[in-house]
Amino acid sequence: MKSSDEIFQLIKSMSGREKLFFRKKYLSLTGDADNNYLKLFDDIAEQTEGDSEYDESKIKIGNYTGKLIKNLSFNKNFLYNSILNFTNQNQYILF
C-alpha cells in the first residue's frame, strides 16, 4: 500500500518564504512542547528538495517523542490542515 503523499506535495508547492514564515510564526504558537510537528514539517520539507519522491520510511525513523509515529496518519493530517489554515489566514502577508 502506497502511503499518502499529499502533505509532501503541499510542502513542496510552498515557496521558501512561506516555509520560513510558517515555521517561525505558526508553529511557535502551537502547544507542541516537544516540537514534533516542527520536526515532521522539517523532515518532509527536506525530502522536497531536488527531484526526490516522498519516502515515509525516512519519516518513521525520525527522532520524535510520544506517539507521533504510532498516529502518523492523524498527525500528518493535522499538519496538512494547519498549513492550509495558515496560508489561508496569511495570504496577504505572504504575497
GROMACS elastic network, one bead per residue, 0.5 to 0.9 nm:
[ bonds ]
;  ai    aj funct       b0    kb
    2     5     6  0.86723   500
    3    54     6  0.88295   500
    3    55     6  0.85400   500
    3    56     6  0.70514   500
    4     7     6  0.78208   500
    4     8     6  0.85177   500
    4    54     6  0.88464   500
    4    56     6  0.87969   500
    4    73     6  0.87018   500
    5     8     6  0.50250   500
    5     9     6  0.63134   500
    5    10     6  0.87032   500
    5    53     6  0.88955   500
    5    54     6  0.62797   500
    5    55     6  0.86217   500
    5    56     6  0.85072   500
    6     9     6  0.51035   500
    6    10     6  0.61808   500
    6    11     6  0.86672   500
    6    80     6  0.80677   500
    7    11     6  0.60939   500
    7    12     6  0.83439   500
    7    44     6  0.80569   500
    7    76     6  0.69360   500
    7    77     6  0.77510   500
    7    79     6  0.79445   500
    7    80     6  0.55834   500
    8    11     6  0.53020   500
    8    12     6  0.59753   500
    8    13     6  0.85876   500
    8    44     6  0.61902   500
    8    45     6  0.74278   500
    8    47     6  0.80232   500
    8    48     6  0.69885   500
    8    53     6  0.86789   500
    8    54     6  0.64105   500
    9    13     6  0.61661   500
    9    14     6  0.88721   500
    9    48     6  0.81289   500
    9    54     6  0.86329   500
   10    13     6  0.52070   500
   10    14     6  0.66540   500
   10    80     6  0.76730   500
   10    83     6  0.83853   500
   10    84     6  0.86939   500
   11    14     6  0.52400   500
   11    15     6  0.84762   500
   11    19     6  0.77296   500
   11    41     6  0.80976   500
   11    44     6  0.74712   500
   11    45     6  0.61714   500
   11    48     6  0.73507   500
   11    80     6  0.86546   500
   11    83     6  0.84213   500
   12    15     6  0.79051   500
   12    44     6  0.87083   500
   12    45     6  0.68833   500
   12    47     6  0.86390   500
   12    48     6  0.52650   500
   12    49     6  0.78742   500
   13    48     6  0.89422   500
   14    17     6  0.79837   500
   14    18     6  0.58589   500
   14    19     6  0.63044   500
   15    18     6  0.51449   500
   15    19     6  0.63139   500
   15    20     6  0.86557   500
   16    19     6  0.51496   500
   16    20     6  0.61688   500
   16    21     6  0.85554   500
   17    20     6  0.51624   500
   17    21     6  0.60528   500
   17    22     6  0.84632   500
   17    94     6  0.75949   500
   18    21     6  0.50945   500
   18    22     6  0.59474   500
   18    23     6  0.85174   500
   18    87     6  0.80769   500
   18    94     6  0.65533   500
   19    22     6  0.51095   500
   19    23     6  0.61524   500
   19    24     6  0.86442   500
   19    45     6  0.84394   500
   20    23     6  0.51971   500
   20    24     6  0.61807   500
   20    25     6  0.84696   500
   21    24     6  0.52645   500
   21    25     6  0.57969   500
   21    26     6  0.75594   500
   21    94     6  0.80445   500
   22    25     6  0.55741   500
   22    26     6  0.51994   500
   22    27     6  0.66267   500
   22    28     6  0.89212   500
   22    83     6  0.75445   500
   22    86     6  0.73277   500
   22    87     6  0.81909   500
   23    26     6  0.60944   500
   23    27     6  0.53685   500
   23    28     6  0.71728   500
   23    38     6  0.70439   500
   23    41     6  0.83831   500
   23    42     6  0.88244   500
   24    27     6  0.63356   500
   24    28     6  0.60246   500
   24    29     6  0.88873   500
   25    28     6  0.56195   500
   25    29     6  0.68085   500
   26    29     6  0.54007   500
   26    30     6  0.69530   500
   26    82     6  0.85460   500
   26    83     6  0.86951   500
   26    86     6  0.70332   500
   27    30     6  0.53338   500
   27    31     6  0.84910   500
   27    32     6  0.80472   500
   27    35     6  0.83049   500
   27    37     6  0.76973   500
   27    38     6  0.66255   500
   28    31     6  0.81491   500
   28    32     6  0.84719   500
   28    35     6  0.89859   500
   28    38     6  0.89607   500
   29    32     6  0.85787   500
   30    33     6  0.82566   500
   31    34     6  0.88678   500
   31    35     6  0.86902   500
   32    35     6  0.52316   500
   32    36     6  0.66319   500
   32    37     6  0.70249   500
   32    38     6  0.84550   500
   33    36     6  0.79259   500
   34    37     6  0.83626   500
   34    38     6  0.88330   500
   34    64     6  0.80965   500
   34    65     6  0.68929   500
   34    66     6  0.88010   500
   35    38     6  0.51100   500
   35    39     6  0.61470   500
   35    40     6  0.85641   500
   35    64     6  0.85180   500
   35    65     6  0.88929   500
   36    39     6  0.50383   500
   36    40     6  0.60579   500
   36    41     6  0.85164   500
   36    63     6  0.86496   500
   36    64     6  0.58842   500
   36    65     6  0.69105   500
   36    66     6  0.87544   500
   36    68     6  0.73060   500
   37    41     6  0.59786   500
   37    42     6  0.84444   500
   37    68     6  0.87565   500
   37    75     6  0.77724   500
   37    76     6  0.85851   500
   37    79     6  0.68402   500
   38    41     6  0.50507   500
   38    42     6  0.60925   500
   38    43     6  0.85309   500
   39    42     6  0.50675   500
   39    43     6  0.60142   500
   39    44     6  0.85678   500
   39    62     6  0.83114   500
   39    63     6  0.81485   500
   39    64     6  0.75492   500
   40    43     6  0.51315   500
   40    44     6  0.61971   500
   40    45     6  0.84386   500
   40    59     6  0.73831   500
   40    62     6  0.82332   500
   40    64     6  0.83150   500
   40    75     6  0.88458   500
   40    76     6  0.80853   500
   40    79     6  0.84630   500
   41    44     6  0.53356   500
   41    45     6  0.59718   500
   41    46     6  0.85186   500
   41    76     6  0.89572   500
   41    79     6  0.76771   500
   42    46     6  0.59727   500
   42    47     6  0.86953   500
   43    46     6  0.51670   500
   43    47     6  0.66492   500
   43    58     6  0.82332   500
   43    59     6  0.66398   500
   43    62     6  0.78973   500
   44    47     6  0.52120   500
   44    48     6  0.66424   500
   44    54     6  0.77969   500
   44    55     6  0.88184   500
   44    56     6  0.88005   500
   44    59     6  0.74267   500
   45    48     6  0.51107   500
   45    49     6  0.70875   500
   46    49     6  0.57943   500
   47    50     6  0.78367   500
   47    51     6  0.87301   500
   47    52     6  0.63642   500
   47    53     6  0.72091   500
   47    54     6  0.65284   500
   47    55     6  0.78171   500
   48    51     6  0.72559   500
   48    52     6  0.64725   500
   48    53     6  0.75246   500
   48    54     6  0.76432   500
   49    52     6  0.69246   500
   52    55     6  0.86240   500
   54    58     6  0.88526   500
   55    58     6  0.57732   500
   55    59     6  0.72218   500
   56    59     6  0.50048   500
   56    60     6  0.63187   500
   56    61     6  0.89483   500
   57    60     6  0.50318   500
   57    61     6  0.65835   500
   57    62     6  0.89919   500
   58    61     6  0.55017   500
   58    62     6  0.67595   500
   59    62     6  0.52776   500
   59    63     6  0.88311   500
   59    69     6  0.83024   500
   60    63     6  0.85151   500
   60    64     6  0.88579   500
   60    69     6  0.61616   500
   60    72     6  0.84014   500
   61    64     6  0.85758   500
   61    69     6  0.87429   500
   62    69     6  0.86520   500
   64    67     6  0.81301   500
   64    68     6  0.66137   500
   64    69     6  0.74009   500
   65    68     6  0.67183   500
   65    69     6  0.85399   500
   66    69     6  0.80517   500
   66    70     6  0.86481   500
   67    70     6  0.51098   500
   67    71     6  0.61163   500
   67    72     6  0.81889   500
   68    71     6  0.52697   500
   68    72     6  0.55844   500
   68    74     6  0.86222   500
   68    75     6  0.66199   500
   69    73     6  0.83984   500
   69    75     6  0.83273   500
   70    73     6  0.84238   500
   71    74     6  0.54932   500
   71    75     6  0.62428   500
   71    76     6  0.86818   500
   72    75     6  0.50422   500
   72    76     6  0.59436   500
   72    77     6  0.84156   500
   73    76     6  0.52284   500
   73    77     6  0.61514   500
   73    78     6  0.86094   500
   74    77     6  0.51284   500
   74    78     6  0.61658   500
   74    79     6  0.86966   500
   75    79     6  0.61445   500
   75    80     6  0.84488   500
   76    79     6  0.51149   500
   76    80     6  0.59885   500
   76    81     6  0.86082   500
   77    81     6  0.61662   500
   77    82     6  0.84540   500
   78    81     6  0.52892   500
   78    82     6  0.60713   500
   78    83     6  0.86752   500
   79    83     6  0.61709   500
   79    84     6  0.86588   500
   80    83     6  0.52649   500
   80    84     6  0.63899   500
   80    85     6  0.87498   500
   81    84     6  0.50165   500
   81    85     6  0.60633   500
   81    86     6  0.84030   500
   82    85     6  0.51497   500
   82    86     6  0.59585   500
   82    87     6  0.85683   500
   83    86     6  0.50556   500
   83    87     6  0.61252   500
   83    88     6  0.84842   500
   84    87     6  0.53459   500
   84    88     6  0.61170   500
   84    89     6  0.86404   500
   85    88     6  0.51230   500
   85    89     6  0.61374   500
   85    90     6  0.85698   500
   86    89     6  0.52349   500
   86    90     6  0.60834   500
   86    91     6  0.82530   500
   87    90     6  0.51290   500
   87    91     6  0.54716   500
   87    94     6  0.79723   500
   88    91     6  0.54464   500
   88    92     6  0.88106   500
   89    92     6  0.81008   500
   89    93     6  0.89083   500
   90    93     6  0.53121   500
   90    94     6  0.62355   500
   90    95     6  0.88592   500
   91    94     6  0.53390   500
   91    95     6  0.64474   500
   92    95     6  0.56036   500
